[in-house]
Amino acid sequence: MTYQTIYILGINLLSFALMGWDKYCSTKKQWRVSENNLIGISLLGGSIGTLLGMIIFHHKTKKIKFQILIPLSIIINILIYINILK
């Protein structure tokens, strides 16, 4: 397993976990993960994890910012993955 693969898996697991944690905190009225941090993690390679977190946890699905930026970050991440794995 290459370092790139480990990074991609790790950042996506982290982004998925953060989406779950933020959803949990929102239901308990506790401290939340900022939207900028969630989107930032997506842009750093965790876009698939964030999208899965949105779908599975039903979290941030109605926010226009997430409806636009998460699919855009998936496209950016795919382009980066393709160039890294060449």
Secondary structure, DSSP 8 states (H G I E B T S, - for coil): --HHHHHHHHHHHHHHHHHHHHHHHHHHT-----HHHHHHHIIIIIHHHHHHHHHHHT-STT-HHHHHHHHHHHHHHHHHHHHH--
